[in-house]
Amino acid sequence: MTDYTLELRNVSKTYGDFTAVDDVSFAVPKGAVYGFLGPNGAGKTTTIRMILEIIKPSSGEISIFGSSSALEVRDRIGYLPEEKGLYKKMTAWSIIAYFATLKGMDRRSAKRRAYELLERYGLKDFADSKTEALSKGMGQKVQVLASIAHDPEFVILDEPFSGLDPVNQEVMEEVIRDIAARGHTVLFSTHVMSHAERICDQIVLLAGGKKVLDDTVENARMVIPRKLRLESASDLSFLDRMDQVLRMVPIDERGDAIPEGSGPAGNLWDVHLSDKAEPIDVIEQCLKEGIHLDRFDYSPPSLHEVFVHLVGDKAKEASFR
């Protein structure tokens, strides 16, 4: 028995001279919440479609539950596609129950499950409403619930947060946490880093069809140096001589670096720290030097910062929240 729900080995997809996915390998452990990240056009949806055998890879191998074909284990998989759509004349409960029966549930159990899910995630009062009467956010929640109604062991969600308001985004995060709490595996794609940062065990980052990162969120933050932000009217140049300090960067009130030669630096500095440095060491050195600090802020790099650092200009294509 494999310890992985999903394994990709050197998977590529080409369309003529264009390479959409380029030699991607990663493995998703059972019970993990995996974030599949990247800017628009990075190859996320193409990879998901190859995983589900909607399209075939040009090369490489894909295994789900130890099977080389998703079709052989499809009743154990739940899938929310990027292109959302519902049967407009069907009611919310009947949509969910219908998809559950397609995955093998009997009709009575499917209906009961539909009402349970609608009540659990705040749509009980709309159970008998036709989906054409639902808001976009409600309709998307119904489609998500339809994808998990049969209690799949592996859930794949392609851009599940797209189009949702902040409240329903929180509900979506709750859905993902609930799936994981049942010991099931979740793989979801997004270009909104904040969701991945809050709920993922591990992330895979694609850019231009290539994998550029595959690690835990905690380890991903170590890709770029940590920063300590200081504000003082005193001269802080002595910090540049500390072994723990990689460099000092003067910044303006917006947090942007002040280019060299643009005039004297102000009172704000970003102090970039080495891997072994502790922010308190820098603060203590300032106190020893008799320096008065008007402000000091420290937080580990965000996943957004890591994303921009690794992806560069391609990150400008993404929409962040």
C-alpha positions as a printed Julia matrix, in Angstrom:
321×3 Matrix{Float64}:
   0.0    0.0     0.0
   1.34   3.42   -0.93
   1.45   6.26    1.61
   0.53   8.7    -1.12
  -2.9    9.45   -2.51
  -1.41  11.05   -5.62
   1.97  10.77   -7.34
   3.21  12.58  -10.44
   6.5   11.51  -12.0
   8.08  13.69  -14.71
   4.73  14.7   -16.18
   4.7   16.98  -19.24
   2.02  18.22  -21.6
   2.78  19.8   -24.96
   0.56  21.27  -27.64
   2.67  21.48  -30.78
   5.64  23.69  -29.92
   4.01  24.96  -26.72
   4.82  23.23  -23.4
   1.98  23.77  -20.92
   3.43  21.52  -18.21
   7.13  20.77  -18.11
   8.52  17.7   -16.27
   6.48  18.13  -13.06
   6.87  15.66  -10.19
   5.3   15.72   -6.73
   3.51  13.41   -4.31
   0.54  14.15   -2.04
   0.46  12.11    1.2
  -2.78  10.59    2.41
  -4.77  12.98    4.58
  -2.81  16.08    3.53
  -4.14  19.44    2.39
  -2.03  20.4    -0.6
  -2.05  23.82   -2.19
  -1.41  23.85   -5.93
  -0.25  27.39   -6.52
   0.82  29.6    -9.37
  -0.17  32.65  -11.42
  -2.8   32.42  -14.12
  -1.48  30.33  -17.0
   1.06  28.47  -14.87
  -0.27  25.03  -15.85
  -2.37  24.24  -12.78
  -5.64  23.39  -14.54
  -3.85  21.43  -17.27
  -2.13  19.34  -14.58
  -5.39  18.73  -12.75
  -7.05  17.59  -15.98
  -4.2   15.14  -16.56
  -4.54  13.85  -13.0
  -8.23  13.15  -13.64
  -7.51  11.65  -17.07
  -9.62  14.28  -18.81
  -6.57  14.78  -21.02
  -3.55  12.54  -21.42
  -0.01  13.63  -20.52
   2.5   13.81  -23.33
   4.99  12.03  -21.08
   5.41  10.92  -17.49
   3.33   8.85  -15.06
   0.42   9.64  -12.74
  -0.83   7.39   -9.95
  -3.95   7.82   -7.77
  -4.5    5.39   -4.9
  -1.83   3.28   -6.58
  -3.8    3.1    -9.83
  -2.46   4.43  -13.13
  -5.98   5.47  -14.17
  -8.23   7.95  -12.36
 -11.2    6.35  -14.1
 -10.61   3.12  -12.19
 -10.92   4.93   -8.83
 -13.28   7.74   -9.81
 -15.89   6.92   -7.14
 -13.23   7.71   -4.53
 -12.57  11.16   -6.02
 -14.48  14.44   -5.75
 -13.81  17.17   -8.31
 -14.76  20.83   -8.62
 -13.77  22.11  -12.08
 -12.55  25.61  -12.79
 -15.51  26.21  -15.1
 -18.45  26.36  -12.72
 -21.94  25.43  -13.9
 -25.21  24.0   -12.61
 -28.49  22.75  -14.06
 -30.52  25.94  -13.67
 -33.97  24.35  -13.28
 -32.91  21.85  -10.6
 -33.15  22.68   -6.9
 -30.1   22.95   -4.69
 -30.76  19.7    -2.85
 -31.54  17.75   -6.02
 -28.31  18.87   -7.69
 -26.26  17.61   -4.74
 -28.23  14.37   -4.49
 -27.96  13.77   -8.25
 -24.17  13.96   -8.24
 -24.05  11.72   -5.16
 -26.06   9.03   -6.97
 -23.69   9.24   -9.93
 -20.96   8.21   -7.46
 -22.93   5.19   -6.2
 -25.13   6.46   -3.35
 -28.75   5.3    -3.25
 -31.37   8.02   -3.74
 -32.64   8.14   -0.17
 -29.16   8.42    1.3
 -28.19  11.0    -1.32
 -31.17  13.22   -0.48
 -30.48  12.98    3.24
 -26.83  13.81    2.63
 -27.8   16.81    0.48
 -29.94  18.35    3.21
 -27.26  17.66    5.82
 -24.63  19.49    3.78
 -26.88  22.44    2.96
 -27.7   22.9     6.64
 -24.09  22.47    7.71
 -22.84  25.2     5.39
 -25.61  27.77    5.74
 -27.87  26.99    2.77
 -30.71  25.16    4.51
 -33.25  27.87    3.62
 -32.36  27.55   -0.06
 -32.55  23.76   -0.32
 -35.72  23.88   -2.42
 -34.67  26.9    -4.5
 -33.81  26.44   -8.14
 -30.15  27.09   -8.78
 -30.99  29.86  -11.29
 -32.39  31.84   -8.35
 -29.21  31.51   -6.27
 -26.47  34.12   -6.11
 -23.16  33.3    -7.77
 -21.57  32.55   -4.4
 -24.44  30.3    -3.31
 -24.36  28.46   -6.6
 -20.67  27.82   -6.24
 -21.16  26.49   -2.71
 -23.82  24.11   -4.03
 -21.43  22.87   -6.7
 -18.7   22.31   -4.11
 -21.11  20.38   -1.9
 -22.13  18.29   -4.92
 -18.49  17.35   -5.45
 -18.11  16.04   -1.87
 -21.6   14.6    -1.24
 -20.4   11.01   -1.69
 -17.69  11.57    0.97
 -14.71  11.05   -1.37
 -11.32  10.09   -0.03
  -9.59  12.52   -2.41
 -11.03  15.93   -3.26
  -9.63  18.09   -6.08
 -10.82  21.7    -6.18
  -9.78  23.92   -9.09
  -9.88  27.59   -8.0
 -12.59  27.0    -5.36
 -12.34  30.55   -3.96
 -12.87  32.29   -7.29
 -15.93  34.56   -7.26
 -16.67  34.15   -3.56
 -17.07  37.1    -1.19
 -14.93  37.14    2.0
 -17.62  35.46    4.11
 -18.09  32.59    1.67
 -14.33  32.28    1.26
 -14.22  31.52    4.99
 -16.96  28.93    4.49
 -14.9   27.33    1.72
 -11.88  27.14    4.03
 -14.15  25.49    6.6
 -15.26  22.92    4.03
 -11.64  22.05    3.25
 -10.74  21.77    6.94
 -13.75  19.51    7.53
 -12.68  17.21    4.68
  -9.18  17.0     6.13
 -10.57  16.34    9.63
 -12.17  13.17    8.24
  -8.72  11.96    7.21
  -9.3   12.62    3.52
  -6.88  14.25    1.08
  -7.4   17.64   -0.54
  -5.62  19.2    -3.5
  -6.8   22.68   -4.42
  -5.44  25.16   -6.92
  -5.35  28.89   -6.32
  -3.39  32.02   -7.08
  -4.53  33.64   -3.8
  -1.71  32.95   -1.38
  -3.58  33.83    1.83
  -5.86  30.8     1.6
  -2.97  28.41    1.09
  -1.07  30.02    3.96
  -3.92  29.4     6.4
  -4.98  25.85    5.56
  -2.26  23.96    3.67
   0.12  21.34    5.03
   2.28  21.68    1.94
   2.38  23.63   -1.31
   3.48  23.05   -4.87
   4.24  26.21   -6.84
   4.21  26.27  -10.64
   5.45  29.03  -12.92
   5.56  28.77  -16.69
   4.62  25.09  -16.49
   7.59  24.22  -14.27
   7.65  23.32  -10.59
   9.62  25.93   -8.65
   8.76  24.89   -5.07
   7.43  21.81   -3.27
   7.59  22.14    0.5
   5.74  22.95    3.71
   4.5   26.5     4.22
   6.95  26.92    7.09
   9.92  25.87    4.98
   8.71  27.95    2.05
   9.02  31.06    4.18
  12.74  30.34    4.58
  13.31  30.77    0.85
  13.79  34.5     1.32
  15.65  36.29    4.16
  13.71  37.42    7.19
  13.34  41.14    7.74
  13.24  43.32   10.83
  11.8   46.8    10.27
  13.27  49.56   12.42
  12.51  53.24   12.78
  14.91  55.59   14.49
  16.2   59.13   14.11
  19.61  57.8    15.11
  22.28  56.44   12.79
  21.77  52.69   12.43
  24.63  52.04   10.04
  26.54  50.14   12.75
  24.08  47.25   12.32
  25.52  46.57    8.89
  28.66  45.3    10.62
  26.83  42.6    12.59
  27.31  39.01   11.42
  23.57  38.42   11.79
  22.71  41.21    9.36
  22.89  40.53    5.62
  22.14  44.08    4.52
  20.37  47.3     5.48
  17.81  48.77    3.09
  16.36  52.27    3.6
  12.62  52.38    2.85
   9.9   54.98    2.53
   6.6   55.12    4.41
   5.0   52.73    1.88
   7.69  50.14    2.54
   9.39  50.59   -0.85
  13.18  50.61   -1.03
  14.76  54.04   -1.53
  17.11  53.87   -4.54
  20.72  54.8    -4.06
  21.54  58.37   -5.09
  17.97  59.59   -4.58
  18.89  61.63   -1.52
  19.48  60.93    2.16
  17.74  57.96    3.73
  14.93  58.59    6.15
  14.31  56.98    9.52
  12.89  53.66    8.29
  15.05  50.62    7.55
  14.5   47.01    6.57
  17.19  44.9     8.23
  17.65  41.62    6.34
  18.69  38.83    8.71
  20.78  35.71    8.2
  19.26  32.26    8.71
  20.74  31.89   12.2
  19.97  35.43   13.38
  17.37  36.22   15.99
  15.58  39.59   15.79
  16.13  40.11   19.51
  19.9   40.12   18.93
  19.58  43.19   16.73
  17.28  44.92   19.21
  19.69  44.21   22.07
  22.6   45.61   20.06
  20.65  48.83   19.5
  20.02  49.11   23.24
  23.7   48.54   24.0
  24.57  51.37   21.61
  22.11  53.65   23.36
  19.89  53.88   20.29
  16.28  54.97   20.75
  13.95  52.97   18.52
  10.64  54.57   17.61
   9.42  51.34   16.04
  10.44  47.77   15.45
   8.38  45.16   13.6
   9.15  41.56   12.84
   7.14  38.86   11.12
   8.26  35.9     9.0
   7.96  36.34    5.23
   4.45  35.78    3.93
   3.66  33.23    1.26
   2.81  36.16   -0.99
   6.38  37.49   -0.62
   7.8   34.05   -1.34
   5.55  33.76   -4.39
   6.69  37.11   -5.8
  10.33  36.3    -5.03
  10.23  32.97   -6.87
   7.9   33.78   -9.74
   9.03  37.34  -10.46
   7.21  39.14  -13.26
   4.75  36.27  -13.73
   3.31  37.09  -10.31
   1.94  40.32  -11.74
  -0.58  38.25  -13.68
  -2.1   36.92  -10.44
  -4.87  38.57   -8.48
  -4.09  38.78   -4.79
  -6.49  39.42   -1.93
